[in-house]
Protein backbone atom coordinates (compact mmCIF):
# COMPACT_ATOMS: atom_id res chain seq x y z
CA UNK A 1 0.00 0.00 0.00
CA UNK A 2 2.75 2.44 0.91
CA UNK A 3 4.54 1.61 -2.33
CA UNK A 4 1.38 2.40 -4.34
CA UNK A 5 1.09 5.74 -2.57
CA UNK A 6 4.74 6.55 -3.25
CA UNK A 7 4.30 5.73 -6.94
CA UNK A 8 1.17 7.89 -7.11
CA UNK A 9 3.03 10.76 -5.43
CA UNK A 10 5.96 10.40 -7.83
CA UNK A 11 3.59 10.44 -10.82
CA UNK A 12 1.84 13.53 -9.45
CA UNK A 13 5.17 15.31 -8.94
CA UNK A 14 6.23 14.56 -12.50
CA UNK A 15 2.90 15.83 -13.84
CA UNK A 16 3.24 19.02 -11.80
CA UNK A 17 6.75 19.62 -13.14
CA UNK A 18 5.53 19.29 -16.72
CA UNK A 19 2.57 21.59 -16.04
CA UNK A 20 4.82 24.17 -14.35
CA UNK A 21 7.09 24.21 -17.38
CA UNK A 22 4.24 24.46 -19.87
CA UNK A 23 2.69 27.39 -17.97
CA UNK A 24 5.90 29.39 -18.13
CA UNK A 25 5.25 32.61 -19.95
CA UNK A 26 8.27 33.17 -22.20
CA UNK A 27 9.12 30.27 -24.57
CA UNK A 28 12.67 31.64 -24.81
CA UNK A 29 13.21 31.32 -21.05
CA UNK A 30 14.54 27.83 -20.44
CA UNK A 31 15.32 28.32 -16.73
CA UNK A 32 12.29 26.27 -15.67
CA UNK A 33 13.23 23.41 -17.95
CA UNK A 34 16.81 23.54 -16.74
CA UNK A 35 15.68 23.39 -13.11
CA UNK A 36 13.33 20.49 -13.87
CA UNK A 37 16.17 18.58 -15.52
CA UNK A 38 18.41 19.21 -12.50
CA UNK A 39 15.73 17.88 -10.14
CA UNK A 40 15.02 14.91 -12.41
CA UNK A 41 18.71 14.02 -12.41
CA UNK A 42 18.89 14.32 -8.61
CA UNK A 43 15.83 12.07 -8.23
CA UNK A 44 16.96 9.66 -10.97
CA UNK A 45 13.63 10.37 -12.65
CA UNK A 46 14.59 11.54 -16.12
CA UNK A 47 13.23 8.41 -17.80
CA UNK A 48 9.93 8.87 -15.96
CA UNK A 49 9.63 12.48 -17.13
CA UNK A 50 10.49 11.49 -20.68
CA UNK A 51 7.43 9.24 -20.64
CA UNK A 52 5.06 12.09 -19.77
CA UNK A 53 2.11 12.72 -22.04
CA UNK A 54 2.85 16.39 -22.86
CA UNK A 55 4.63 16.20 -26.21
CA UNK A 56 6.16 19.69 -26.15
CA UNK A 57 7.50 19.24 -22.63
CA UNK A 58 8.97 15.82 -23.38
CA UNK A 59 10.69 16.92 -26.59
CA UNK A 60 12.10 20.08 -25.00
CA UNK A 61 13.35 18.08 -22.00
CA UNK A 62 14.90 15.43 -24.25
CA UNK A 63 16.71 18.14 -26.26
CA UNK A 64 18.11 19.75 -23.14
CA UNK A 65 19.11 16.38 -21.68
CA UNK A 66 20.86 15.59 -24.95
CA UNK A 67 22.73 18.91 -24.94
CA UNK A 68 23.93 18.09 -21.42
CA UNK A 69 24.88 14.60 -22.59
CA UNK A 70 22.40 12.85 -20.27
CA UNK A 71 20.56 11.33 -23.24
CA UNK A 72 21.35 10.07 -26.73
CA UNK A 73 18.64 11.89 -28.63
CA UNK A 74 18.78 9.82 -31.82
CA UNK A 75 18.39 6.55 -29.89
CA UNK A 76 15.61 8.00 -27.73
CA UNK A 77 13.70 9.17 -30.82
CA UNK A 78 14.11 5.79 -32.50
CA UNK A 79 12.86 4.03 -29.37
CA UNK A 80 9.83 6.34 -29.15
CA UNK A 81 8.92 5.79 -32.78
CA UNK A 82 9.18 2.03 -32.29
CA UNK A 83 7.32 2.12 -28.96
CA UNK A 84 4.37 4.06 -30.35
CA UNK A 85 4.37 2.19 -33.65
CA UNK A 86 4.25 5.39 -35.61
CA UNK A 87 5.35 5.59 -39.20
CA UNK A 88 8.93 6.90 -39.17
CA UNK A 89 8.09 9.27 -42.03
CA UNK A 90 5.08 10.73 -40.20
CA UNK A 91 7.11 11.03 -37.00
CA UNK A 92 9.91 12.73 -38.89
CA UNK A 93 7.59 15.39 -40.27
CA UNK A 94 5.82 15.96 -36.94
CA UNK A 95 9.05 16.20 -34.98
CA UNK A 96 10.85 18.25 -37.64
CA UNK A 97 7.98 20.75 -37.70
CA UNK A 98 8.00 21.00 -33.94
CA UNK A 99 11.79 21.42 -33.79
CA UNK A 100 11.68 24.15 -36.43
CA UNK A 101 9.04 26.04 -34.45
CA UNK A 102 11.03 25.68 -31.22
CA UNK A 103 14.27 26.62 -32.94
CA UNK A 104 12.72 29.92 -33.98
CA UNK A 105 11.68 30.49 -30.35
CA UNK A 106 15.05 29.55 -28.88
CA UNK A 107 17.08 31.62 -31.35
VOGU-3710 file (C-alpha; in Angstrom, 3 decimals, decimal comma):
1> xxxxxxxxxx> 0,000/0,000/0,000  2,751/2,439/0,912  4,543/1,608/-2,329  1,384/2,402/-4,336  1,092/5,745/-2,566  4,736/6,547/-3,255  4,297/5,727/-6,944  1,168/7,887/-7,114  3,033/10,756/-5,428  5,956/10,399/-7,828
11> xxxxxxxxxx> 3,592/10,438/-10,817  1,842/13,528/-9,453  5,169/15,308/-8,943  6,226/14,559/-12,500  2,900/15,830/-13,841  3,238/19,015/-11,803  6,746/19,616/-13,144  5,526/19,293/-16,715  2,568/21,593/-16,038  4,819/24,170/-14,348
21> xxxxxxxxxx> 7,092/24,212/-17,385  4,239/24,464/-19,873  2,690/27,386/-17,972  5,902/29,393/-18,127  5,251/32,614/-19,953  8,266/33,172/-22,195  9,118/30,274/-24,568  12,673/31,638/-24,809  13,214/31,323/-21,054  14,539/27,833/-20,435
31> xxxxxxxxxx> 15,324/28,316/-16,727  12,288/26,270/-15,665  13,228/23,410/-17,953  16,814/23,544/-16,735  15,676/23,393/-13,114  13,334/20,487/-13,873  16,169/18,583/-15,521  18,409/19,210/-12,497  15,733/17,881/-10,142  15,024/14,909/-12,408
41> xxxxxxxxxx> 18,710/14,016/-12,407  18,891/14,321/-8,612  15,830/12,073/-8,235  16,958/9,662/-10,968  13,626/10,366/-12,646  14,593/11,536/-16,123  13,229/8,406/-17,797  9,929/8,872/-15,961  9,632/12,476/-17,133  10,493/11,486/-20,678
51> xxxxxxxxxx> 7,425/9,237/-20,636  5,062/12,089/-19,769  2,112/12,716/-22,038  2,848/16,386/-22,859  4,628/16,202/-26,207  6,157/19,686/-26,152  7,500/19,242/-22,626  8,971/15,817/-23,375  10,688/16,916/-26,587  12,103/20,077/-24,996
61> xxxxxxxxxx> 13,346/18,077/-22,004  14,899/15,434/-24,251  16,706/18,138/-26,263  18,114/19,752/-23,137  19,110/16,381/-21,682  20,862/15,589/-24,952  22,735/18,914/-24,944  23,932/18,093/-21,416  24,883/14,596/-22,592  22,399/12,850/-20,269
71> xxxxxxxxxx> 20,557/11,326/-23,236  21,355/10,073/-26,726  18,640/11,891/-28,633  18,782/9,818/-31,815  18,387/6,549/-29,890  15,613/7,996/-27,731  13,698/9,174/-30,821  14,105/5,791/-32,503  12,857/4,032/-29,371  9,833/6,343/-29,145
81> xxxxxxxxxx> 8,923/5,789/-32,782  9,182/2,033/-32,295  7,324/2,124/-28,964  4,370/4,063/-30,346  4,367/2,185/-33,654  4,246/5,390/-35,605  5,353/5,588/-39,198  8,934/6,901/-39,167  8,094/9,266/-42,035  5,085/10,725/-40,197
91> xxxxxxxxxx> 7,112/11,030/-37,000  9,914/12,732/-38,893  7,588/15,394/-40,275  5,824/15,958/-36,942  9,051/16,197/-34,977  10,848/18,252/-37,638  7,981/20,747/-37,704  7,999/21,002/-33,944  11,792/21,423/-33,789  11,682/24,154/-36,431
101> xxxxxxx> 9,045/26,039/-34,450  11,025/25,679/-31,221  14,272/26,622/-32,940  12,719/29,920/-33,977  11,681/30,492/-30,350  15,052/29,547/-28,878  17,079/31,622/-31,348
//
